[in-house]
């Protein structure tokens, strides 16, 4: 972060909460849509990576058990037929 960006950031932090929220909204709205799409996609990707890691830990620790795909599909078909 450049010194100018740091000064602006620190000044923004000194604002009341509602003013900071309004400033954040204004800054977000000022970004081109392509940039927002990239940001959102990166956030989504990061969230899925975190979720996958959490699920892998749950399986490795024995917290959850894996089921064969055929069994899962059979259960789903049964539920849909009810």
N, CA, C and O atoms as a Maestro MAE file, in Angstrom:
{
 s_m_m2io_version
 :::
 2.0.0
}

f_m_ct {
 s_m_title
 :::
 protein
 m_atom[328] {
  # First column is atom index #
  i_m_mmod_type
  r_m_x_coord
  r_m_y_coord
  r_m_z_coord
  i_m_residue_number
  s_m_chain_name
  s_m_pdb_residue_name
  s_m_pdb_atom_name
  i_m_atomic_number
  :::
  1 25 0.850 -1.169 0.000 1 A "UNK " " N  " 7
  2 3 0.000 0.000 0.000 1 A "UNK " " CA " 6
  3 2 0.896 1.232 0.000 1 A "UNK " " C  " 6
  4 15 1.847 1.325 0.776 1 A "UNK " " O  " 8
  5 25 0.580 2.168 -0.874 2 A "UNK " " N  " 7
  6 3 1.384 3.387 -0.937 2 A "UNK " " CA " 6
  7 2 1.092 4.258 0.281 2 A "UNK " " C  " 6
  8 15 0.115 4.043 0.999 2 A "UNK " " O  " 8
  9 25 1.954 5.237 0.495 3 A "UNK " " N  " 7
  10 3 1.755 6.117 1.658 3 A "UNK " " CA " 6
  11 2 0.458 6.917 1.526 3 A "UNK " " C  " 6
  12 15 -0.215 7.174 2.524 3 A "UNK " " O  " 8
  13 25 0.101 7.312 0.294 4 A "UNK " " N  " 7
  14 3 -1.162 8.037 0.089 4 A "UNK " " CA " 6
  15 2 -2.344 7.138 0.431 4 A "UNK " " C  " 6
  16 15 -3.278 7.558 1.114 4 A "UNK " " O  " 8
  17 25 -2.296 5.897 -0.049 5 A "UNK " " N  " 7
  18 3 -3.385 4.963 0.249 5 A "UNK " " CA " 6
  19 2 -3.483 4.714 1.752 5 A "UNK " " C  " 6
  20 15 -4.580 4.613 2.301 5 A "UNK " " O  " 8
  21 25 -2.355 4.618 2.398 6 A "UNK " " N  " 7
  22 3 -2.340 4.392 3.835 6 A "UNK " " CA " 6
  23 2 -2.932 5.579 4.592 6 A "UNK " " C  " 6
  24 15 -3.661 5.401 5.567 6 A "UNK " " O  " 8
  25 25 -2.611 6.797 4.133 7 A "UNK " " N  " 7
  26 3 -3.181 7.998 4.765 7 A "UNK " " CA " 6
  27 2 -4.698 8.030 4.597 7 A "UNK " " C  " 6
  28 15 -5.426 8.329 5.543 7 A "UNK " " O  " 8
  29 25 -5.168 7.724 3.396 8 A "UNK " " N  " 7
  30 3 -6.607 7.725 3.132 8 A "UNK " " CA " 6
  31 2 -7.285 6.646 3.972 8 A "UNK " " C  " 6
  32 15 -8.339 6.878 4.564 8 A "UNK " " O  " 8
  33 25 -6.675 5.473 4.016 9 A "UNK " " N  " 7
  34 3 -7.226 4.380 4.798 9 A "UNK " " CA " 6
  35 2 -7.339 4.750 6.272 9 A "UNK " " C  " 6
  36 15 -8.385 4.545 6.888 9 A "UNK " " O  " 8
  37 25 -6.284 5.285 6.829 10 A "UNK " " N  " 7
  38 3 -6.293 5.677 8.241 10 A "UNK " " CA " 6
  39 2 -7.307 6.776 8.518 10 A "UNK " " C  " 6
  40 15 -7.955 6.777 9.565 10 A "UNK " " O  " 8
  41 25 -7.448 7.712 7.583 11 A "UNK " " N  " 7
  42 3 -8.457 8.767 7.740 11 A "UNK " " CA " 6
  43 2 -9.858 8.159 7.701 11 A "UNK " " C  " 6
  44 15 -10.740 8.562 8.460 11 A "UNK " " O  " 8
  45 25 -10.054 7.182 6.808 12 A "UNK " " N  " 7
  46 3 -11.362 6.532 6.715 12 A "UNK " " CA " 6
  47 2 -11.684 5.775 7.996 12 A "UNK " " C  " 6
  48 15 -12.833 5.765 8.437 12 A "UNK " " O  " 8
  49 25 -10.691 5.147 8.593 13 A "UNK " " N  " 7
  50 3 -10.911 4.410 9.837 13 A "UNK " " CA " 6
  51 2 -11.343 5.324 10.977 13 A "UNK " " C  " 6
  52 15 -12.009 4.883 11.914 13 A "UNK " " O  " 8
  53 25 -10.966 6.590 10.898 14 A "UNK " " N  " 7
  54 3 -11.327 7.549 11.946 14 A "UNK " " CA " 6
  55 2 -12.775 8.020 11.816 14 A "UNK " " C  " 6
  56 15 -13.298 8.653 12.733 14 A "UNK " " O  " 8
  57 25 -13.424 7.723 10.701 15 A "UNK " " N  " 7
  58 3 -14.816 8.139 10.496 15 A "UNK " " CA " 6
  59 2 -15.752 7.295 11.354 15 A "UNK " " C  " 6
  60 15 -15.405 6.182 11.748 15 A "UNK " " O  " 8
  61 25 -16.939 7.828 11.641 16 A "UNK " " N  " 7
  62 3 -17.943 7.018 12.333 16 A "UNK " " CA " 6
  63 2 -18.338 5.815 11.472 16 A "UNK " " C  " 6
  64 15 -18.176 5.830 10.252 16 A "UNK " " O  " 8
  65 25 -18.851 4.792 12.118 17 A "UNK " " N  " 7
  66 3 -19.175 3.541 11.435 17 A "UNK " " CA " 6
  67 2 -20.070 3.745 10.213 17 A "UNK " " C  " 6
  68 15 -19.786 3.195 9.148 17 A "UNK " " O  " 8
  69 25 -21.126 4.510 10.344 18 A "UNK " " N  " 7
  70 3 -22.054 4.715 9.220 18 A "UNK " " CA " 6
  71 2 -21.357 5.427 8.062 18 A "UNK " " C  " 6
  72 15 -21.591 5.092 6.901 18 A "UNK " " O  " 8
  73 25 -20.517 6.390 8.364 19 A "UNK " " N  " 7
  74 3 -19.777 7.095 7.314 19 A "UNK " " CA " 6
  75 2 -18.819 6.144 6.591 19 A "UNK " " C  " 6
  76 15 -18.666 6.216 5.372 19 A "UNK " " O  " 8
  77 25 -18.176 5.253 7.354 20 A "UNK " " N  " 7
  78 3 -17.281 4.274 6.731 20 A "UNK " " CA " 6
  79 2 -18.060 3.347 5.810 20 A "UNK " " C  " 6
  80 15 -17.592 3.003 4.724 20 A "UNK " " O  " 8
  81 25 -19.253 2.942 6.245 21 A "UNK " " N  " 7
  82 3 -20.082 2.068 5.423 21 A "UNK " " CA " 6
  83 2 -20.500 2.776 4.135 21 A "UNK " " C  " 6
  84 15 -20.466 2.177 3.060 21 A "UNK " " O  " 8
  85 25 -20.890 4.040 4.238 22 A "UNK " " N  " 7
  86 3 -21.269 4.801 3.047 22 A "UNK " " CA " 6
  87 2 -20.077 4.964 2.109 22 A "UNK " " C  " 6
  88 15 -20.218 4.829 0.894 22 A "UNK " " O  " 8
  89 25 -18.908 5.253 2.671 23 A "UNK " " N  " 7
  90 3 -17.702 5.391 1.859 23 A "UNK " " CA " 6
  91 2 -17.380 4.076 1.158 23 A "UNK " " C  " 6
  92 15 -17.039 4.065 -0.025 23 A "UNK " " O  " 8
  93 25 -17.488 2.972 1.886 24 A "UNK " " N  " 7
  94 3 -17.225 1.660 1.283 24 A "UNK " " CA " 6
  95 2 -18.188 1.398 0.122 24 A "UNK " " C  " 6
  96 15 -17.775 0.898 -0.924 24 A "UNK " " O  " 8
  97 25 -19.465 1.733 0.303 25 A "UNK " " N  " 7
  98 3 -20.446 1.563 -0.772 25 A "UNK " " CA " 6
  99 2 -20.093 2.419 -1.980 25 A "UNK " " C  " 6
  100 15 -20.177 1.960 -3.119 25 A "UNK " " O  " 8
  101 25 -19.701 3.654 -1.734 26 A "UNK " " N  " 7
  102 3 -19.347 4.557 -2.832 26 A "UNK " " CA " 6
  103 2 -18.109 4.050 -3.582 26 A "UNK " " C  " 6
  104 15 -18.064 4.087 -4.812 26 A "UNK " " O  " 8
  105 25 -17.118 3.583 -2.842 27 A "UNK " " N  " 7
  106 3 -15.914 3.056 -3.481 27 A "UNK " " CA " 6
  107 2 -16.238 1.800 -4.286 27 A "UNK " " C  " 6
  108 15 -15.769 1.645 -5.414 27 A "UNK " " O  " 8
  109 25 -17.036 0.908 -3.713 28 A "UNK " " N  " 7
  110 3 -17.429 -0.317 -4.410 28 A "UNK " " CA " 6
  111 2 -18.157 0.025 -5.711 28 A "UNK " " C  " 6
  112 15 -17.882 -0.563 -6.757 28 A "UNK " " O  " 8
  113 25 -19.093 0.986 -5.636 29 A "UNK " " N  " 7
  114 3 -19.868 1.386 -6.818 29 A "UNK " " CA " 6
  115 2 -19.000 2.048 -7.878 29 A "UNK " " C  " 6
  116 15 -19.367 2.077 -9.053 29 A "UNK " " O  " 8
  117 25 -17.848 2.581 -7.469 30 A "UNK " " N  " 7
  118 3 -16.994 3.276 -8.435 30 A "UNK " " CA " 6
  119 2 -16.157 2.319 -9.285 30 A "UNK " " C  " 6
  120 15 -15.561 2.735 -10.279 30 A "UNK " " O  " 8
  121 25 -16.109 1.044 -8.902 31 A "UNK " " N  " 7
  122 3 -15.290 0.083 -9.649 31 A "UNK " " CA " 6
  123 2 -16.009 -0.369 -10.912 31 A "UNK " " C  " 6
  124 15 -17.233 -0.503 -10.914 31 A "UNK " " O  " 8
  125 25 -15.254 -0.609 -11.999 32 A "UNK " " N  " 7
  126 3 -15.884 -1.124 -13.218 32 A "UNK " " CA " 6
  127 2 -16.433 -2.531 -12.972 32 A "UNK " " C  " 6
  128 15 -15.893 -3.292 -12.170 32 A "UNK " " O  " 8
  129 25 -17.502 -2.854 -13.669 33 A "UNK " " N  " 7
  130 3 -18.173 -4.142 -13.462 33 A "UNK " " CA " 6
  131 2 -17.233 -5.326 -13.666 33 A "UNK " " C  " 6
  132 15 -17.336 -6.324 -12.952 33 A "UNK " " O  " 8
  133 25 -16.318 -5.228 -14.629 34 A "UNK " " N  " 7
  134 3 -15.383 -6.327 -14.880 34 A "UNK " " CA " 6
  135 2 -14.531 -6.591 -13.641 34 A "UNK " " C  " 6
  136 15 -14.261 -7.744 -13.305 34 A "UNK " " O  " 8
  137 25 -14.110 -5.528 -12.965 35 A "UNK " " N  " 7
  138 3 -13.294 -5.665 -11.761 35 A "UNK " " CA " 6
  139 2 -14.107 -6.308 -10.638 35 A "UNK " " C  " 6
  140 15 -13.600 -7.150 -9.897 35 A "UNK " " O  " 8
  141 25 -15.359 -5.907 -10.523 36 A "UNK " " N  " 7
  142 3 -16.225 -6.489 -9.500 36 A "UNK " " CA " 6
  143 2 -16.428 -7.973 -9.746 36 A "UNK " " C  " 6
  144 15 -16.401 -8.777 -8.814 36 A "UNK " " O  " 8
  145 25 -16.635 -8.337 -11.026 37 A "UNK " " N  " 7
  146 3 -16.818 -9.745 -11.363 37 A "UNK " " CA " 6
  147 2 -15.597 -10.560 -10.963 37 A "UNK " " C  " 6
  148 15 -15.734 -11.650 -10.409 37 A "UNK " " O  " 8
  149 25 -14.401 -10.038 -11.240 38 A "UNK " " N  " 7
  150 3 -13.175 -10.745 -10.875 38 A "UNK " " CA " 6
  151 2 -13.053 -10.879 -9.365 38 A "UNK " " C  " 6
  152 15 -12.667 -11.931 -8.856 38 A "UNK " " O  " 8
  153 25 -13.386 -9.802 -8.647 39 A "UNK " " N  " 7
  154 3 -13.310 -9.820 -7.187 39 A "UNK " " CA " 6
  155 2 -14.276 -10.850 -6.611 39 A "UNK " " C  " 6
  156 15 -13.907 -11.648 -5.750 39 A "UNK " " O  " 8
  157 25 -15.512 -10.822 -7.093 40 A "UNK " " N  " 7
  158 3 -16.531 -11.743 -6.594 40 A "UNK " " CA " 6
  159 2 -16.140 -13.177 -6.917 40 A "UNK " " C  " 6
  160 15 -16.274 -14.059 -6.069 40 A "UNK " " O  " 8
  161 25 -15.657 -13.420 -8.135 41 A "UNK " " N  " 7
  162 3 -15.253 -14.771 -8.511 41 A "UNK " " CA " 6
  163 2 -14.101 -15.243 -7.636 41 A "UNK " " C  " 6
  164 15 -14.071 -16.410 -7.245 41 A "UNK " " O  " 8
  165 25 -13.160 -14.372 -7.323 42 A "UNK " " N  " 7
  166 3 -12.042 -14.743 -6.469 42 A "UNK " " CA " 6
  167 2 -12.543 -15.060 -5.063 42 A "UNK " " C  " 6
  168 15 -12.081 -16.013 -4.437 42 A "UNK " " O  " 8
  169 25 -13.483 -14.264 -4.569 43 A "UNK " " N  " 7
  170 3 -14.058 -14.518 -3.252 43 A "UNK " " CA " 6
  171 2 -14.792 -15.863 -3.233 43 A "UNK " " C  " 6
  172 15 -14.677 -16.629 -2.276 43 A "UNK " " O  " 8
  173 25 -15.535 -16.134 -4.286 44 A "UNK " " N  " 7
  174 3 -16.269 -17.402 -4.369 44 A "UNK " " CA " 6
  175 2 -15.287 -18.565 -4.415 44 A "UNK " " C  " 6
  176 15 -15.478 -19.573 -3.735 44 A "UNK " " O  " 8
  177 25 -14.236 -18.423 -5.218 45 A "UNK " " N  " 7
  178 3 -13.227 -19.477 -5.320 45 A "UNK " " CA " 6
  179 2 -12.581 -19.724 -3.962 45 A "UNK " " C  " 6
  180 15 -12.413 -20.871 -3.549 45 A "UNK " " O  " 8
  181 25 -12.223 -18.659 -3.280 46 A "UNK " " N  " 7
  182 3 -11.602 -18.800 -1.966 46 A "UNK " " CA " 6
  183 2 -12.549 -19.474 -0.973 46 A "UNK " " C  " 6
  184 15 -12.118 -20.285 -0.153 46 A "UNK " " O  " 8
  185 25 -13.827 -19.138 -1.046 47 A "UNK " " N  " 7
  186 3 -14.807 -19.748 -0.146 47 A "UNK " " CA " 6
  187 2 -14.938 -21.245 -0.429 47 A "UNK " " C  " 6
  188 15 -15.034 -22.046 0.500 47 A "UNK " " O  " 8
  189 25 -14.941 -21.625 -1.715 48 A "UNK " " N  " 7
  190 3 -15.039 -23.044 -2.053 48 A "UNK " " CA " 6
  191 2 -13.783 -23.802 -1.640 48 A "UNK " " C  " 6
  192 15 -13.878 -24.944 -1.191 48 A "UNK " " O  " 8
  193 25 -12.621 -23.199 -1.781 49 A "UNK " " N  " 7
  194 3 -11.383 -23.848 -1.346 49 A "UNK " " CA " 6
  195 2 -11.426 -24.068 0.163 49 A "UNK " " C  " 6
  196 15 -11.067 -25.142 0.645 49 A "UNK " " O  " 8
  197 25 -11.863 -23.057 0.907 50 A "UNK " " N  " 7
  198 3 -11.963 -23.186 2.363 50 A "UNK " " CA " 6
  199 2 -12.960 -24.284 2.734 50 A "UNK " " C  " 6
  200 15 -12.705 -25.066 3.650 50 A "UNK " " O  " 8
  201 25 -14.078 -24.348 2.039 51 A "UNK " " N  " 7
  202 3 -15.085 -25.378 2.304 51 A "UNK " " CA " 6
  203 2 -14.540 -26.768 1.987 51 A "UNK " " C  " 6
  204 15 -14.764 -27.709 2.749 51 A "UNK " " O  " 8
  205 25 -13.838 -26.904 0.887 52 A "UNK " " N  " 7
  206 3 -13.257 -28.200 0.520 52 A "UNK " " CA " 6
  207 2 -12.242 -28.648 1.568 52 A "UNK " " C  " 6
  208 15 -12.215 -29.818 1.951 52 A "UNK " " O  " 8
  209 25 -11.416 -27.726 2.026 53 A "UNK " " N  " 7
  210 3 -10.437 -28.067 3.066 53 A "UNK " " CA " 6
  211 2 -11.128 -28.481 4.361 53 A "UNK " " C  " 6
  212 15 -10.696 -29.428 5.019 53 A "UNK " " O  " 8
  213 25 -12.195 -27.780 4.731 54 A "UNK " " N  " 7
  214 3 -12.938 -28.128 5.942 54 A "UNK " " CA " 6
  215 2 -13.515 -29.530 5.812 54 A "UNK " " C  " 6
  216 15 -13.442 -30.328 6.747 54 A "UNK " " O  " 8
  217 25 -14.090 -29.828 4.648 55 A "UNK " " N  " 7
  218 3 -14.677 -31.152 4.437 55 A "UNK " " CA " 6
  219 2 -13.604 -32.245 4.454 55 A "UNK " " C  " 6
  220 15 -13.830 -33.333 4.984 55 A "UNK " " O  " 8
  221 25 -12.443 -31.951 3.874 56 A "UNK " " N  " 7
  222 3 -11.356 -32.936 3.897 56 A "UNK " " CA " 6
  223 2 -10.909 -33.209 5.329 56 A "UNK " " C  " 6
  224 15 -10.646 -34.356 5.689 56 A "UNK " " O  " 8
  225 25 -10.822 -32.158 6.149 57 A "UNK " " N  " 7
  226 3 -10.447 -32.338 7.563 57 A "UNK " " CA " 6
  227 2 -11.493 -33.175 8.300 57 A "UNK " " C  " 6
  228 15 -11.148 -34.034 9.111 57 A "UNK " " O  " 8
  229 25 -12.776 -32.919 8.012 58 A "UNK " " N  " 7
  230 3 -13.842 -33.672 8.661 58 A "UNK " " CA " 6
  231 2 -13.765 -35.156 8.305 58 A "UNK " " C  " 6
  232 15 -13.983 -36.012 9.163 58 A "UNK " " O  " 8
  233 25 -13.458 -35.461 7.057 59 A "UNK " " N  " 7
  234 3 -13.331 -36.861 6.637 59 A "UNK " " CA " 6
  235 2 -12.092 -37.478 7.282 59 A "UNK " " C  " 6
  236 15 -12.160 -38.580 7.825 59 A "UNK " " O  " 8
  237 25 -10.972 -36.778 7.226 60 A "UNK " " N  " 7
  238 3 -9.715 -37.307 7.769 60 A "UNK " " CA " 6
  239 2 -9.809 -37.552 9.271 60 A "UNK " " C  " 6
  240 15 -9.209 -38.499 9.779 60 A "UNK " " O  " 8
  241 25 -10.555 -36.711 9.988 61 A "UNK " " N  " 7
  242 3 -10.663 -36.856 11.444 61 A "UNK " " CA " 6
  243 2 -11.709 -37.885 11.852 61 A "UNK " " C  " 6
  244 15 -11.804 -38.251 13.024 61 A "UNK " " O  " 8
  245 25 -12.491 -38.349 10.888 62 A "UNK " " N  " 7
  246 3 -13.545 -39.305 11.205 62 A "UNK " " CA " 6
  247 2 -14.835 -38.646 11.645 62 A "UNK " " C  " 6
  248 15 -15.779 -39.335 12.031 62 A "UNK " " O  " 8
  249 25 -14.892 -37.324 11.594 63 A "UNK " " N  " 7
  250 3 -16.098 -36.598 12.001 63 A "UNK " " CA " 6
  251 2 -17.271 -36.944 11.086 63 A "UNK " " C  " 6
  252 15 -18.415 -37.020 11.532 63 A "UNK " " O  " 8
  253 25 -16.978 -37.149 9.815 64 A "UNK " " N  " 7
  254 3 -18.001 -37.564 8.852 64 A "UNK " " CA " 6
  255 2 -17.484 -38.781 8.087 64 A "UNK " " C  " 6
  256 15 -16.279 -38.975 7.926 64 A "UNK " " O  " 8
  257 25 -18.421 -39.581 7.629 65 A "UNK " " N  " 7
  258 3 -18.055 -40.768 6.855 65 A "UNK " " CA " 6
  259 2 -18.487 -40.584 5.408 65 A "UNK " " C  " 6
  260 15 -19.523 -39.980 5.129 65 A "UNK " " O  " 8
  261 25 -17.700 -41.099 4.512 66 A "UNK " " N  " 7
  262 3 -18.048 -41.044 3.095 66 A "UNK " " CA " 6
  263 2 -19.008 -42.179 2.774 66 A "UNK " " C  " 6
  264 15 -18.921 -43.261 3.355 66 A "UNK " " O  " 8
  265 25 -19.920 -41.929 1.851 67 A "UNK " " N  " 7
  266 3 -20.861 -42.941 1.397 67 A "UNK " " CA " 6
  267 2 -20.607 -43.223 -0.075 67 A "UNK " " C  " 6
  268 15 -20.227 -42.324 -0.825 67 A "UNK " " O  " 8
  269 25 -20.813 -44.464 -0.491 68 A "UNK " " N  " 7
  270 3 -20.673 -44.764 -1.920 68 A "UNK " " CA " 6
  271 2 -21.706 -43.980 -2.735 68 A "UNK " " C  " 6
  272 15 -22.836 -43.780 -2.289 68 A "UNK " " O  " 8
  273 25 -21.315 -43.545 -3.913 69 A "UNK " " N  " 7
  274 3 -22.193 -42.760 -4.773 69 A "UNK " " CA " 6
  275 2 -23.497 -43.456 -5.083 69 A "UNK " " C  " 6
  276 15 -24.545 -42.812 -5.115 69 A "UNK " " O  " 8
  277 25 -23.460 -44.781 -5.316 70 A "UNK " " N  " 7
  278 3 -24.685 -45.525 -5.620 70 A "UNK " " CA " 6
  279 2 -25.680 -45.452 -4.461 70 A "UNK " " C  " 6
  280 15 -26.886 -45.335 -4.676 70 A "UNK " " O  " 8
  281 25 -25.170 -45.523 -3.246 71 A "UNK " " N  " 7
  282 3 -26.037 -45.447 -2.071 71 A "UNK " " CA " 6
  283 2 -26.685 -44.067 -1.963 71 A "UNK " " C  " 6
  284 15 -27.881 -43.957 -1.690 71 A "UNK " " O  " 8
  285 25 -25.902 -43.032 -2.176 72 A "UNK " " N  " 7
  286 3 -26.425 -41.663 -2.113 72 A "UNK " " CA " 6
  287 2 -27.495 -41.458 -3.173 72 A "UNK " " C  " 6
  288 15 -28.557 -40.904 -2.889 72 A "UNK " " O  " 8
  289 25 -27.221 -41.901 -4.391 73 A "UNK " " N  " 7
  290 3 -28.195 -41.730 -5.470 73 A "UNK " " CA " 6
  291 2 -29.470 -42.527 -5.180 73 A "UNK " " C  " 6
  292 15 -30.571 -42.057 -5.469 73 A "UNK " " O  " 8
  293 25 -29.328 -43.719 -4.615 74 A "UNK " " N  " 7
  294 3 -30.492 -44.518 -4.251 74 A "UNK " " CA " 6
  295 2 -31.354 -43.809 -3.221 74 A "UNK " " C  " 6
  296 15 -32.580 -43.799 -3.331 74 A "UNK " " O  " 8
  297 25 -30.719 -43.221 -2.227 75 A "UNK " " N  " 7
  298 3 -31.468 -42.477 -1.213 75 A "UNK " " CA " 6
  299 2 -32.202 -41.288 -1.828 75 A "UNK " " C  " 6
  300 15 -33.359 -41.024 -1.500 75 A "UNK " " O  " 8
  301 25 -31.520 -40.578 -2.722 76 A "UNK " " N  " 7
  302 3 -32.159 -39.429 -3.368 76 A "UNK " " CA " 6
  303 2 -33.355 -39.862 -4.207 76 A "UNK " " C  " 6
  304 15 -34.406 -39.222 -4.172 76 A "UNK " " O  " 8
  305 25 -33.199 -40.932 -4.949 77 A "UNK " " N  " 7
  306 3 -34.323 -41.421 -5.777 77 A "UNK " " CA " 6
  307 2 -35.513 -41.796 -4.902 77 A "UNK " " C  " 6
  308 15 -36.660 -41.505 -5.239 77 A "UNK " " O  " 8
  309 25 -35.226 -42.446 -3.770 78 A "UNK " " N  " 7
  310 3 -36.307 -42.833 -2.847 78 A "UNK " " CA " 6
  311 2 -37.041 -41.610 -2.336 78 A "UNK " " C  " 6
  312 15 -38.271 -41.590 -2.290 78 A "UNK " " O  " 8
  313 25 -36.295 -40.597 -1.957 79 A "UNK " " N  " 7
  314 3 -36.924 -39.372 -1.439 79 A "UNK " " CA " 6
  315 2 -37.762 -38.681 -2.501 79 A "UNK " " C  " 6
  316 15 -38.840 -38.162 -2.209 79 A "UNK " " O  " 8
  317 25 -37.272 -38.675 -3.723 80 A "UNK " " N  " 7
  318 3 -38.000 -38.000 -4.796 80 A "UNK " " CA " 6
  319 2 -39.280 -38.750 -5.150 80 A "UNK " " C  " 6
  320 15 -40.237 -38.138 -5.625 80 A "UNK " " O  " 8
  321 25 -39.314 -40.043 -4.929 81 A "UNK " " N  " 7
  322 3 -40.497 -40.847 -5.251 81 A "UNK " " CA " 6
  323 2 -41.564 -40.764 -4.161 81 A "UNK " " C  " 6
  324 15 -42.712 -41.136 -4.406 81 A "UNK " " O  " 8
  325 25 -41.220 -40.293 -2.978 82 A "UNK " " N  " 7
  326 3 -42.186 -40.203 -1.874 82 A "UNK " " CA " 6
  327 2 -43.211 -39.134 -2.108 82 A "UNK " " C  " 6
  328 15 -44.094 -38.932 -1.274 82 A "UNK " " O  " 8
  :::
 }
 m_bond[327] {
  # First column is bond index #
  i_m_from
  i_m_to
  i_m_order
  :::
  1 1 2 1
  2 2 3 1
  3 3 4 2
  4 3 5 1
  5 5 6 1
  6 6 7 1
  7 7 8 2
  8 7 9 1
  9 9 10 1
  10 10 11 1
  11 11 12 2
  12 11 13 1
  13 13 14 1
  14 14 15 1
  15 15 16 2
  16 15 17 1
  17 17 18 1
  18 18 19 1
  19 19 20 2
  20 19 21 1
  21 21 22 1
  22 22 23 1
  23 23 24 2
  24 23 25 1
  25 25 26 1
  26 26 27 1
  27 27 28 2
  28 27 29 1
  29 29 30 1
  30 30 31 1
  31 31 32 2
  32 31 33 1
  33 33 34 1
  34 34 35 1
  35 35 36 2
  36 35 37 1
  37 37 38 1
  38 38 39 1
  39 39 40 2
  40 39 41 1
  41 41 42 1
  42 42 43 1
  43 43 44 2
  44 43 45 1
  45 45 46 1
  46 46 47 1
  47 47 48 2
  48 47 49 1
  49 49 50 1
  50 50 51 1
  51 51 52 2
  52 51 53 1
  53 53 54 1
  54 54 55 1
  55 55 56 2
  56 55 57 1
  57 57 58 1
  58 58 59 1
  59 59 60 2
  60 59 61 1
  61 61 62 1
  62 62 63 1
  63 63 64 2
  64 63 65 1
  65 65 66 1
  66 66 67 1
  67 67 68 2
  68 67 69 1
  69 69 70 1
  70 70 71 1
  71 71 72 2
  72 71 73 1
  73 73 74 1
  74 74 75 1
  75 75 76 2
  76 75 77 1
  77 77 78 1
  78 78 79 1
  79 79 80 2
  80 79 81 1
  81 81 82 1
  82 82 83 1
  83 83 84 2
  84 83 85 1
  85 85 86 1
  86 86 87 1
  87 87 88 2
  88 87 89 1
  89 89 90 1
  90 90 91 1
  91 91 92 2
  92 91 93 1
  93 93 94 1
  94 94 95 1
  95 95 96 2
  96 95 97 1
  97 97 98 1
  98 98 99 1
  99 99 100 2
  100 99 101 1
  101 101 102 1
  102 102 103 1
  103 103 104 2
  104 103 105 1
  105 105 106 1
  106 106 107 1
  107 107 108 2
  108 107 109 1
  109 109 110 1
  110 110 111 1
  111 111 112 2
  112 111 113 1
  113 113 114 1
  114 114 115 1
  115 115 116 2
  116 115 117 1
  117 117 118 1
  118 118 119 1
  119 119 120 2
  120 119 121 1
  121 121 122 1
  122 122 123 1
  123 123 124 2
  124 123 125 1
  125 125 126 1
  126 126 127 1
  127 127 128 2
  128 127 129 1
  129 129 130 1
  130 130 131 1
  131 131 132 2
  132 131 133 1
  133 133 134 1
  134 134 135 1
  135 135 136 2
  136 135 137 1
  137 137 138 1
  138 138 139 1
  139 139 140 2
  140 139 141 1
  141 141 142 1
  142 142 143 1
  143 143 144 2
  144 143 145 1
  145 145 146 1
  146 146 147 1
  147 147 148 2
  148 147 149 1
  149 149 150 1
  150 150 151 1
  151 151 152 2
  152 151 153 1
  153 153 154 1
  154 154 155 1
  155 155 156 2
  156 155 157 1
  157 157 158 1
  158 158 159 1
  159 159 160 2
  160 159 161 1
  161 161 162 1
  162 162 163 1
  163 163 164 2
  164 163 165 1
  165 165 166 1
  166 166 167 1
  167 167 168 2
  168 167 169 1
  169 169 170 1
  170 170 171 1
  171 171 172 2
  172 171 173 1
  173 173 174 1
  174 174 175 1
  175 175 176 2
  176 175 177 1
  177 177 178 1
  178 178 179 1
  179 179 180 2
  180 179 181 1
  181 181 182 1
  182 182 183 1
  183 183 184 2
  184 183 185 1
  185 185 186 1
  186 186 187 1
  187 187 188 2
  188 187 189 1
  189 189 190 1
  190 190 191 1
  191 191 192 2
  192 191 193 1
  193 193 194 1
  194 194 195 1
  195 195 196 2
  196 195 197 1
  197 197 198 1
  198 198 199 1
  199 199 200 2
  200 199 201 1
  201 201 202 1
  202 202 203 1
  203 203 204 2
  204 203 205 1
  205 205 206 1
  206 206 207 1
  207 207 208 2
  208 207 209 1
  209 209 210 1
  210 210 211 1
  211 211 212 2
  212 211 213 1
  213 213 214 1
  214 214 215 1
  215 215 216 2
  216 215 217 1
  217 217 218 1
  218 218 219 1
  219 219 220 2
  220 219 221 1
  221 221 222 1
  222 222 223 1
  223 223 224 2
  224 223 225 1
  225 225 226 1
  226 226 227 1
  227 227 228 2
  228 227 229 1
  229 229 230 1
  230 230 231 1
  231 231 232 2
  232 231 233 1
  233 233 234 1
  234 234 235 1
  235 235 236 2
  236 235 237 1
  237 237 238 1
  238 238 239 1
  239 239 240 2
  240 239 241 1
  241 241 242 1
  242 242 243 1
  243 243 244 2
  244 243 245 1
  245 245 246 1
  246 246 247 1
  247 247 248 2
  248 247 249 1
  249 249 250 1
  250 250 251 1
  251 251 252 2
  252 251 253 1
  253 253 254 1
  254 254 255 1
  255 255 256 2
  256 255 257 1
  257 257 258 1
  258 258 259 1
  259 259 260 2
  260 259 261 1
  261 261 262 1
  262 262 263 1
  263 263 264 2
  264 263 265 1
  265 265 266 1
  266 266 267 1
  267 267 268 2
  268 267 269 1
  269 269 270 1
  270 270 271 1
  271 271 272 2
  272 271 273 1
  273 273 274 1
  274 274 275 1
  275 275 276 2
  276 275 277 1
  277 277 278 1
  278 278 279 1
  279 279 280 2
  280 279 281 1
  281 281 282 1
  282 282 283 1
  283 283 284 2
  284 283 285 1
  285 285 286 1
  286 286 287 1
  287 287 288 2
  288 287 289 1
  289 289 290 1
  290 290 291 1
  291 291 292 2
  292 291 293 1
  293 293 294 1
  294 294 295 1
  295 295 296 2
  296 295 297 1
  297 297 298 1
  298 298 299 1
  299 299 300 2
  300 299 301 1
  301 301 302 1
  302 302 303 1
  303 303 304 2
  304 303 305 1
  305 305 306 1
  306 306 307 1
  307 307 308 2
  308 307 309 1
  309 309 310 1
  310 310 311 1
  311 311 312 2
  312 311 313 1
  313 313 314 1
  314 314 315 1
  315 315 316 2
  316 315 317 1
  317 317 318 1
  318 318 319 1
  319 319 320 2
  320 319 321 1
  321 321 322 1
  322 322 323 1
  323 323 324 2
  324 323 325 1
  325 325 326 1
  326 326 327 1
  327 327 328 2
  :::
 }
}
